[in-house]
Amino acid sequence: DAATVEFARAGYDGANINRISQAAGFAKGTVYNYFPSKRALMLSLIDAIAASHHQFVAEQVWQELDPVRRLQRFFQAGLDWIVHNLSQGRVMLSMLNGPDAEFKQRMGQGYQPMHRLIIDDILAPGMVQGLFRPADPAATAGLLMTLYLGIGSAVDDEGRSRLAPEWVAAFVLDGLRGSSLALA
């Protein structure tokens, strides 16, 4: 938790291991007893954030049986997670949009289960049931993740979003139900 707050506040370059140790209630440098470097700590944090995020969203999505409701729940749960985990959300977005290729790659790996959730539990069933028009599931899931991350980046410091998840879900549903020309 202390690392999350520090990285969210100061960014990776500005984060200080001694501040993290002290904020966690330990002596300076204690973090190094558990992580060999600041980079190793960040990589571990990325893994933990991605796993927590995916678990929360997946549990919400799986409460619905209908692919349309699952899509709506996906966007709502995602915003809820970010609002209730502002520091983790800030770390996630800064690592995805930052210059460090290793962090971006790790984020991509960490979010593969979310990508699979969209394909396997929302898009594929919706296409099979005729609720969504046929489209490339991987490309469509990538587009949905991009929109999803846009919602996350629109959350301010007080946890308010400029984009309503209901509006985004309705916009996406219009596209998924529309003509095949749009995603061709």
N, C-alpha and C positions, 0 to 999 in steps of 0.2 A: 504493500500500500504506500509506503514511504517513497519507494522508487517511482511508482506511478505518478504520485503528486509532483515529485521533483522533475521528472521528465516532461510532464504536461506543462509545468510552470516555466521551466528553463530551457526546454528542448534538449536534445541529446548532447550537443556541444557544450551547453551551459550548465548541464547537470553536474552535481558534485557528489562524489561517493561519500565524503565525510558528512555532508548535510543529510544524505539518505540514511547513513548509519545512526546519526544523532536523532533524526526524526523518528526512526524506528525504536528509539530508546536504548541504543547501544553506543559503545565507545567509537571514536573515529576509526575508520578503516575496517570495522568488524565485517562489513559486507564482503571484503576480500576473503574471509574465512569460508564463504559460501559460493562466491563467484570469482574467478581469476581476474576478471577485468570488467570495466564498465560496459564494454561491448557484449560480453557474455551475459551480464545482467539484463541488458536491453533485449537480447535474443530470447532469453528466458521469459521476459515480460511480454514480448510479442506473442510467444506461444500461449502464455496464460490468458492474455486478452482475447486472442482468437478463439480459444477453446471455450472460455466463459461466454463470449458473445454468441457463438454458434449454438451452444447448449441452450441458452435462454431463448433464442429465436426459434430453434427447432422445436422445443417443447411447446411453444405457443402455436406454431404452425400445425403441429401434429394433433392439436385439439380439434381441428377442423377436418372434415372428410372431403368437402367440396373444394376442388382446385381454385375456384374463384375466391371463396372465403379464405383459403390458405394464402393466396396472393395478398389479399387485403390484410390478413393477420401478419404476414411477413413484414410489410411496411410499418404497420402499427407497432409490432414487437421490436423491430429494429430501432425505431425512434424512442420507444420506452426504454430500451437498454441504454442508449446513448444518453438520454436525459438523466437516468439514474446512475450513470457511470461516466460523468463528464470528463474526469481526468483520463480514464482509460480510452474514451472516445477521442480525446485530443491526441493522446499518444498514437493511437491507431491511425488517425488521419495524417498526423505529421510524418509518420514513418512511410505511409503509402505515397505521400506527396513530396517527401524529402529527397535529397540527392544521393543518399547511401543505397547503392545497388543491393548489397547483402540484406539490408533491412527490408527493402521492397520485395526481394525474392522470398524472404522468410514470411512476410505478410501474405504474399500470394499463396505460399504453401499452407499457411495457417487458415486461410479463408477458402481453401478448396472444399472442405466439407459444406460450407455455406453455398458454394457454387453447385455442388452435387444436390443439396437440398432443393434448390430452385429447379434443377433439371428433373430429378427423380420424383419429387413429391408435389411439385406444382405444375411445371410445364408438360411433362410427359403424360400424366393422367389427364390434364386438361385437353391435350391434343387427341388422345385416345377417345375421350368422351365427346369430342367434337365441340367443346366449349371454346377452344383456342384454335386458330387456323394453323396449319402445318408451317413450321419454321425451323431453322437450325437451332436445336436446343442449346448448344454451347454458346453460340453467338448471342442468342436471346438472353441467356443467363448472364453473360458478360455485360450486356446492356442494362439489365435489371440491377446488377451489382453497382454499376456506375451511377444509376439513378438513386439507388439506396444510399450510396456514400455521399451523394449530393445532399440528401436530406440530413445526414449526419453533419456535414460541413455547414449547414444552415442553422445549427443550434447555437444560440448565444451563451454567454457565461452564466446566465441564470437558468439555462435549460429550456429556453423557449425556442421553438422552431419557426422559421419564416415559411416553411413548406408543410402543409398539412398532409399527413400520410394518406388520408382518405382521398385527397385530390390526386396525389401521385398514383395511388392504386387505380383510381378511376381512369386516369390518363393512360396508364399501362394497359388496363383491360380494354379500352377502346382500340389500342394498337393490336393487342393480341386477338381481338375479335374481328378486326378490320380486314381489308383486302390484302391479298398476298403481295401486292405491288409494294407496299410500305416497307417490308423487310427483305425484299428480294435483292 
